[in-house]
Amino acid sequence: MDYEDFLRRERLTPIHPLGCGKFGGVFYIFRLEYGFAAAKIIEKEKYNKLEWKKGLSPFILKYYKFADNRKCNIIVMEYANLKTLNIIAKQPQIPLPSYTLRALMKQILEGMRVFHSAGLIHRDIKPDNILLHSPPGSGRVHVKISDFGFAKQEDNSKTKQTQLVGTLPFMSPELFDEYTIITQKVDMYAIGVIFYRLVTHIYPLLIMMAQLKSIDRPSEIKDDIQWDFLSRLLEFDPIKRISAAEALQHPYFTSPEAIADISKEQQDLASLAAKPESKEDNTITQFDKDPTFIVSESDVKTEEAQQVEKELQDRNMTLEDIKVNLENFQGLKMSKKDIVCINLIVRLKENKENREKAMRNGSIDELIKILSTQPLESIHLIYWDPLSVICEYGDGELRQQLIEKNAFKCVRRTLNTENEEILESSTCIIYQLMRAFLKNEDDGSPNPLYEQLNDDKTLEKLIQIFNTKYQFKQITSNVAFTIAYLHKAIPLQDKLKEPIIKHIKDQIKSDVTCIKIYSPVALALLSESNENHDQILADQFLVDLNSIIQQEWMENYYPNTFLLLHKLFKFGKDETKEQIKKLIDLNRVAQIILHENEDISRGAKEFLNVIDLQFVIECKKEQQKEDVQEREKQKDESQNEHKDLNDQDKEYKRE
């Protein structure tokens, strides 16, 4: 598998590999949203969900993103730029100063304390899984506990060991018992082995575990307090072995001698972190102000990686530079192509002048040419993103220029492939372009691209893809959303209406957060034509929407749910409006207006406003109707009164 190509299809720019194994690989990458990071690719059958959603402490690796829509899972996580603890453990010629060793151990134990407080056991603590990171320019190093593939909730019941989990020689003695209780103390033993190895650069056990009852004191450890600390970590009885919280209170860290064992550099770095101006640095934590936690920097980066990192960090290409690079795109390295596109995205987002200049100077023409001629397998999502930026940030005139430059015709070409991996990217591209294009369109106005994409058979191709079964389920969802966006304020064909709307409604129950969040948006655009309402409202759908806003844990889905209800009411017939008033808990909506999140509050307010506005309009209509009836009544009474006077006058004359 081409891992670098795989990453680029997720807008992740690979800089260099950090390691590859039998079941995946890890790469140093860049993504515009969160900068430099590491991306771990894992085969689906080898993936453990506890690997995702960690990052509870500055000494536990943070995770930014999880993608599971391909044959492998991709976890994007904080990048540790100094490799692993092995760079110290395997270097006997570089003995650690006592204060650095103590600070390293203190960081590891603090990270483990937080991890254990969540009721978890790591089960694979070793130097390879303790990363080192130095925030650029900080001079400080943080440990980062990582790789939670074997992690599990602590369970105090005795169970039979069906397989050994962990890595020799970091596995504690109790793991070799057939029936045992696996506790967090297995992690503490592994930390003891790490400590032993950092001091001696060898492992503590060279004979079978079953023959041992204790570990001999190594000659390198002269200090009794240090040996007592290590002995408590390597205690064979897990009940007597100390916990992470207890270890942090050991005299090895708390004695007057330990507290006084601080270098000038540690003290200087702590003082620098404590300065008021450092408050704006989000890499600084409370531990960086405590010299006993501070480890000084030791950089290990290649020159080539530094150059790529610098260009991605600076992002200072001019539009002229970008145009020249686009003209020579074919001859650029893959990393350089990503750098060019990232710079173009940044320039286009900066201001209107840059967007107009890029359209005038030929940069966008060159990009469209690349997208129209490059082999499909070499086109990655990030190459399309500049067009999405113009669609999203540009005015109507710029969007019209994109149409005239046939920017959307080259999208049709990307759909002509049998390769599901490429097709998944292609359908994602057209969906995201459509979403950006419609961001500033007025309610009730049809999609301006509908006619063009219908005439050039793109819509027909999308329908064909929707009706085909794929291994990559995301393809079908991408296409369903795109068809919905194309039909903004336009009725779906009868044969298309039921399957498209049903599929999108089903996605609201999806486990994939982004699909679940954006499904109501697709339905909201379809709701701008009330001819689509019958299918949207089928199967008690309003009851489902009301259920969402009743549950606080689903608050991330509130804004788009309110958007959908807003459109259904605004464009709905009287019967639809009455259903909404009846089935949606408007008192609950009124409560949500007070929500601290602005998007949630605004969505609830706008939905209630359209109902109140409609109510005012209906009241005015009713008032106008009553006024007309009153005037008619007065007119009739006046005419009758006039007739009576005439009759009286005639009677008088006869007399």
N, C-alpha and C positions, 0 to 999 in steps of 0.2 A: 504493500500500500504506500502511495506517495503521501506521507504525513504533511508535508509543507503545502501541497495543493489542497489537502483536506482542511487545513487551518484557514487558508485564504478564502475558502468558500464560506467561512464564518466571519469574514472581515478581520481576521487575525493575521497580522504581518509577522511571519517567522524571521527571527534574526539569526539564531543558531540553535542547534539541538543541545539539550542539557543531558539527555540520556535516552536510550531506546532499549526496550526489552522484548520478550517473547509476545507479550499481550498488549503492547502499546509503546508510547514514547512521551517525553516531556520536552517542550521547546520554550526558549526565551522568545517572547512575542511583544508586539505593540498593538494597542487598539486605541483609537482617538479618545473614546469616552473615559478610559481610566489609565491611559499611559502604558508603561512597561509592566509586563506581568509574565506569568508562566502558564502554559497550556498543557494539560495532561490529557493524552488520548488513551482511552481504555476500551478494549473490546467489551461489548454489552454483557456477555455472560460472565465477565470477570469483574463487573462493577458492583460495588457495595454502596448503597445510598447514604450510609453514614459518612462517606467521603465528602459529601456536599453539606454546606450550611454549618461549617465550623467557623472559627475566628472569634473566640470569646475573650481573647487577651492579646496584648501586643506580642506575647511570646508564643502564640498559636497562629498558624498560617491563616490568612484571610482568603475567602473565596468570593469571587465577583460574579461569576456567571456559570450556568450549566446548560449545555446543549445536548439533547438526546434524540434529535430527529434524523439521525443517520445510522449506519451500521455500527458505528462506534459512539461512545460518549466522549464529550469534551468538557473538561473542568478547567475553567480559567481562574487562576489563583494568584495571589500576591507573589511577586518574584523576589527570591532571595539571591542577591548578587554576589555572595561570597561562597557559594557552593554549600557543602555540608560540614558537619563537625569532624568528618574524617580528615580534613586538611590539617587539623591539629593532632587528632588521635594517631595518625600514621606518620608523624614527623618527629621521631625521637631526638633528632638533632636540634629541635627548637623547643626547649623546656618552657612551660608557661610560668610567668611570675605568679606568686601565690595569690596576689590580689586579683589577677585576671581569671585564674582558675576558680576562685571563690565567686566572682561575679557571674561567670558562665554557669556554674552550678545553681546559683541563686535564681537566675533567669529561667533555667530549665525547670526547677522545682516550682517556681511561681506559675509558670504555664501549666504544669501538671496539676498543681493545686486547683486552678480554675477548671481545668478539664474534668478532674475527678469530682468537683463540686456539682457538676451537671449529672452525676450518677453514671459516668462512662468509664470504660476500661479501654486503653489504647491497644494493648496486646502485641505491639511490634515496635517498642521503643529501641532505637539503635542509632549510632552516629549518622547513618545514611538518611534517617528520617528526622534528624534535627538539623535544620538548615540555618545558615547565617546570612544576615542581611545588614547592609550599611546604607541608611538613607543618604543619597548623594550629597556630598559636601558636609555631612554632619560630623564625621570622625567617630561616630558611635556604631557599635555592632549589636544587633538583637538576635537572639536565637529564635527560631520559628519551628515549633513542633508541627510535623506534617504527616501525611499519608495515613488516613484513617480507614484504610480498606479492611482491617481486621477489628476495628473498634466495635464495642457492643455495650449494651446496658448491663450494669452490675446485677447479678442474680445470686442470691445467697443460698440457693439450693444446690445440693450435691448431685452432679450429673456425671455420666460415663463419658470419658474422653474418646470420641470417635476418630479424631485426628489431632495432631499437634499443630498449634497455631503459634507463629512467632519465628524468631531467627536464632539459631544457635550461634554463639554461646550466651545470648542475652536472656534465655528462658530460665525462669526460676525453678527450683527443685520440685515444687508441688505440681508443676505442669506435667511431670513424668509419672504421676500417680494415675492409675486407671480411673478411680472414682475420687473426685476432689471438688472443692468449691473454688471457683476462679474469682479472685477479688482484684481490686485495684492494686494490691500489694505486688502483683506480678510486674507492674510497671515500675514500682519502686526498686525491685531487685535489678531490673534492666538499667535503671539510672545508676545504681551502684556499680554495675559492670562498666558503664561508660566512665564514671568517675575514676575507677581503678585504671582503665585504659588511658585516660588523659594524663594520669600521673606516671604510669609505668610503660605505656605504649605496648603492652601485651595483655592477654586475657587472663583472668584470675584462675580459670579451671583448665587443666590439661589432661585430667583423667576422668573416668566415668562418674557422673553425678551420684550414682547409687553408692559409691565407695566413700563419699564425703559426708562429713557432718558440719564442717566449718571451713573457712578459707584462711590460709596463713597470711600473716602481715608481711607485705613486701618491704624490701630493704629501702626503697625510695621514700617510704613514709616514715619520717622521724618523729613527727609531732603526735602526741598522744590524743589530743582532741580530734585531729584529722582522722586518725585511725579509728577512734570510737565512732565518729560519724559514718565512716565507710562500713564498719562492722554492722552497724544498725541497718544500713541499706541492704547489705548482703546477708542478713540474718536468714538462716534456712527455714525457720519456723515463721510462716506468714503472719501469724497472730502477733508475734513479738517484733516483726519488722515495722519500722516507723512509716508513717504516712507522709505525704508531701507537706501538709500543714505542720506536722511535728518536726520534720526535717528543717524547715525554715526557722524554727525556734531553737535549733541545736546550737550549743556554744561555738561550733565551727563558724557560725554566722553572727552570733550575738555577744560573744565575749568581748571585753575591752580590747584585747589584742587584735581580734578580727576587725572590729570597727575602726581601729587605728591603722590597719594595714591597707592604706589608700595611696595610690600614686598621685603625683602632681597633675598628670594628664587627666586622670579620672575626676579629680576635684575641679579642674578647669572646665571640662566638658559639662559637668553638673552645674557649675555656676553659669555657664553660657546658656544652658537650657532653661535656667530659672529666671533669666532676664525678661523684663516685661515685653520687649519687642519680639521675643520668641513665641509669644502666645499665638501668633498668626501661623506658625509652623505646625501643621496638623500631624507631622511625624513625631512630635515630642509628646511623651507620656509622663505620668508622675514618676515613673521609675528612672527616667533620664535625668531627673533632678537629684537623684540619690546616688552618690558616687559608688556605693557598695554594689550597685547593679550594673555599673558601666564597664563595657568591654571596648577597647580601642580598635580602630579599623585596620584591616589588612587586606588590601585590594588584590583581586585576581581576575583580570579581564583581558581578553585578546584585543589587539590593535584594531582588527577588522570590526569586531563587535562594538568597540568603543566608537568607531566612526559612524556606523549605522545608528547606534543609540544617539549620538550627538545630532545627526541630521533629523531624526525623528523628534528629538527633544526641542531643537531650535525651530524647525518648521518655518524657515525664513526665506523660502524661494519667492521671487517676484513672479508676476504673471508672465513676464517675458521669458524668464528662466523656465517656467512651467511649459510654455508653448514650445520652446526649443526641445525640451525633453519629450514632449508628446510627439513631436515630429520624428524623433529618433527612438520611439518607444520600443520597437521591435528589437533593437540592439541592446537594450538595458537589461541589467540583472533583475531578477524577480524582486529583490528587496528594494532596488532603486525605483521600480515601477510603483510599488506601494508608497514609497516616500513621495513621489511626484503626485499621485492621486490624493494623498493625505494633505499635502501642501495646497493643492487646488481646492479641496473641501474647506480648509481653513480660510483661504483668501475669499472664497465665495460667501462664506458666512459673515465675514467682517463688515461689509457694507454694500449698499446698492451700487455704488460706483464700480466696485470690483466685479460685480455680477454683469453689469452692462459692458465693462471693458473686456471681460472674458468672452462675451458674445461677439464683440466687435473685432478683437485681435486674432480671432481664429482658433483660440484654445478649445472652445466647445466643439467647433467643426472637426478639429483633429481628434478629439475624444470620440465623437460620433463615428468618425472614420474607423478608429480602432475597434469600436464595438461592432461595427458592420462587417469588418473583414478578418479580425483575428479568429483563429480556431476556437470553437465553443469551449473546449476543455481548458483553454488558457485564459478565459475571461472570468474574473472573480468579482464578487459583490462590490468590493471597494471601488472598482472601475466605474460602476454605475452611480455611485453615491453623489458625485458632483451634479449629475442631472437631477437627482432627488432634492438636493439643496436648492437648485434654481426653482424647481417646482414648488417647494415649501416656502422659500423666502422671497422669491421673485414676485413681481406684480403680474397682472393679466397680460400685459404686453410681452414680457419676457417668456411667459408660458406659451403664448401664441407663436413666438419666434421658434421655440423648441419644436412645436408642431410643424411649422414651415420647414425646419431643417431636417424633418423626417426622423427626429430622435426616437419616436415611438415605433417607427417601422422596423428598426433594427431589433426591437424586442421580439417581433414575430419570428425572426430567424432563430432566436435562442430556444424556441419551443420545438424545433425540428430535430429532436434527438431521442434515441431509445435508451440512452444512458440515464438511469434514474437519478444518479447523483448530480449530474449536470442539470437535469430537468427540475430537480428540487430547487437548485439555485436560480434557474431561469424563471420559474413561477414565483419565487420569492421576490425577484427583481421587479417583475411587472406589477405585483401586488403593492410593493413598497413605493414604486413610482406613482401608481394610481392614488395611493393614500396621500402622498405628498402633494400631488397635483390638485386634489380636491380640498386641501386644507382650508383654503380661503374662498371657496365657492359659496354663493348665497344659497340659503334654504330654498328648496323648490325649483332651483334651476337645474336642468338636465346636465349630465356629464358632457363637456364639450368634446371629449375624445370618442364618444360613443359612435358617432357617424363614421369617423375615419377607421376605427378598429373593427367596425362591422363591415365596412366596404372592403377592407383589405383581408378579410377572412380570419383576422386574429380572434374574434369572438367565436367563430365557428371552431377554430382549433382549440380554444379553451374549453368549449363544451365537449369536444371529443376527448380531451384529456380528463375532464371531470367524470366522464362515463367509463373510463378505463380504470381497472384495478391495479394498484401499484403496491410494491413492498414498502416504499416510503410513503406513509400515510399523510405526511405533511404536504405532499404534492396536491392531493385532492382538496385539502383545506385552503391552500394558497389560491388555487383556481376558483373555488367557491367564493372566497372573499373578493377576488378580482372581478368576477362576474357581477357580484353584488355592487361593487363600487362603480362598475361600468353602467349599471342600471340605476344610478342615482336619479330619483324623480322620474323613472321610466318603468312602465309595467313589464314584468318578466313574461316571456312567452308561457302559455298555459302548460306546455309539456316540460318546461324548465322550472316553473314556479315551485311546485311541490318538492322536488328533490333538492334544489339549491337551498331553499329556506329551511327545510327539515335538517339538512346537513349542518347549516350554520347554527340552528337552534341546539342541535346535539352537542356542538362544540362548547357551549356555555357550561356543559358538565365535564369538559375535558380536564385532564390532570396537568396539561401544559398551560402555565399561567398566561403567557402572551396570547395564546389562542382564546382562552377563556375571557380575557379582558377585552379583546378587539371584536369578538363575535357580535356584541350588541351594537357596535359602530356600523358594521356591515348591514345589520337589520335596520338601523336607524336611517341609513341612506335609502334603502328599499322602501322605508315607510314614507318617504316624501312623495310616493305615488300611492294613493289609497286603494288602488286596484291590487296591491300586494298585501293588503291588510288581512284579508280573510285567511290566508295561509299562515301569516305571522301570528295571528291570534288563536289559531287552531290549537286543540289539545290543552285548553286551560293555561295558555302561556302567560297570561297576566298574573295568574296565581303563582307561577314559578318566579316571575320578576318580583312580586311582592314578598316572596319568601327570601329573596336575596337581601332586600333592604331591611328585613327584620333581624338579620344575623350580623352582629358586630364584627365577627371574624372575617366577614366577606366585604369589609368596607373598601378594599382596593377596587372592587367591582362596582361600587356605587355610582361614580361619575358617568360611566358609559351606560349604565342601566337607566339613570335619569335622562340621559340624552335620548335613548330609545323611546322612553315613555313620553318625553317632550314632543318628539316628532310624530309619534302615533296620535297624540292628542291634537297637535297643531294641524295635521293634514287629514285627520280622521273624520268620518261621517258622524252624525249625531249619535248613532247607536254605539260607535266605538268610544266616543267621549263618555257616554253614560257608563259603559263597562269599566272604563278606567276609574271614574269617580267611585264606582261601587266596589271594585276589587282591589284597588291600591289603597293602602292605609295612609291617608293624607296627613293624619296626626303624626304618624311616624316620620313622614317626610318633613313636616314642620320642625320636629325635634332635630333632625339631621342638619337643618339650616345652621344650627348653632355649633356644628362640628368644627374643631380647630383646623382641620385641613381645608385650605381655600378651595381646591378643586371639588371636593365633596360638597362643601357648603354652597358653592356657586351652582353646581349641578342641581341640587335640591331646590334652591331658590328660583332658578330659571324654569324648572318644571312647574313649581307652584304658581309662578308668575303667569305662565301661559294659561293655566287653568283659571286663575283670577281674572286675567285679561279677557278670556273667553266669556267668563261669567259676566263681566262688565258689559261686553258687547251684547250678550244675550239680554241682559237687563235693559240696555238702551233700546234694543230692537223691540222688547216687550213694551217699554215705555212709549216708544214711537207708535207702536200698534195701538196702545191705549189712547194716546193723544189723537190719533186719526179717528178712532172710534168716538172719542169725546167730541171732536169737531163735527163729525157726521151727525152725531146726536143733536148737538147744538144747532146745526144747520137744519135738521129735520124739524126741531122744535120751533126754530125761527120761521121756517116755511109754514108750519102749521098755524103759528100765531098770526102770520101775515094773512093766511087764508081765512082764519076766523074773523080778522078785522074786515077783510073784503066782504065776507058773508054778512057781517053786521051792517056794513055800509049799504049793501044792496037792500037789505031788509028795511033800513031806515028810509031809503029813497022810495020804496014801494008804499011805505006808510004815508 
